[in-house]
Amino acid sequence: MSDKWLTTLITTGPQEGYELAVMLSRRGVKTTQPDPEILKKLRPVYANDADALIASSQVIAIHYQTVAAANNYWK
């Protein structure tokens, strides 16, 4: 990856922090599977799989923990 898109983990508050966590999760998927056609093809499979959705939520939660810690939990 040559482009620098993540310049900081600092956010103005928890809502923005959560949005950053979601973006980090989505970027991770895009980095892992860069072919948009394959992503489109796979979406109906994982969109209807409870285990896959729970796993996605866990990834977002882990990123959110990281962002929250970087922001001193917005204290």
C-alpha positions in Angstrom: 0.0 0.0 0.0 1.6 3.2 -1.1 -1.2 5.8 -0.4 -1.3 7.2 3.1 -5.0 7.6 4.0 -4.8 7.0 7.8 -3.1 10.0 9.2 -4.5 9.8 12.8 -6.7 7.8 15.1 -7.7 11.0 17.0 -11.4 11.8 16.6 -13.7 14.4 17.9 -15.8 11.9 19.9 -17.2 8.4 20.2 -19.5 8.6 17.2 -16.6 9.7 14.9 -14.5 7.0 16.5 -17.0 4.4 15.7 -17.2 5.5 12.1 -13.4 5.3 11.9 -13.5 1.8 13.3 -16.0 0.8 10.6 -13.9 2.3 7.9 -10.8 0.5 9.2 -12.8 -2.8 9.1 -14.0 -2.1 5.5 -10.5 -1.2 4.4 -9.2 -4.4 5.8 -11.6 -6.4 3.7 -10.8 -4.4 0.6 -7.1 -4.9 1.2 -7.6 -8.6 1.7 -9.8 -9.0 -1.4 -9.0 -6.2 -3.8 -11.1 -7.5 -6.6 -14.5 -5.7 -6.5 -16.2 -8.3 -8.6 -15.3 -11.1 -6.2 -16.5 -8.9 -3.3 -19.9 -8.4 -5.0 -20.1 -12.1 -5.6 -19.4 -13.0 -2.0 -21.6 -10.4 -0.4 -24.9 -12.4 -0.6 -23.1 -15.3 1.1 -21.8 -13.5 4.2 -24.7 -11.0 4.4 -27.0 -14.0 5.3 -24.5 -15.8 7.5 -25.0 -15.0 11.2 -21.5 -16.2 12.1 -19.9 -14.0 9.5 -21.9 -11.0 10.6 -20.9 -11.6 14.3 -17.3 -11.9 13.2 -17.6 -8.6 11.3 -19.0 -6.9 14.4 -16.1 -8.3 16.4 -13.5 -6.8 14.0 -15.3 -3.4 14.3 -15.3 -3.7 18.1 -11.6 -4.4 18.2 -10.9 -1.4 16.0 -13.1 0.7 18.2 -11.2 -0.3 21.3 -8.0 0.8 19.5 -9.5 4.2 18.5 -11.0 4.8 21.9 -7.6 4.1 23.6 -5.9 6.4 21.2 -8.3 9.1 22.2 -8.0 8.5 25.9 -11.6 7.3 25.9 -12.7 10.9 25.0 -12.0 12.1 28.6 
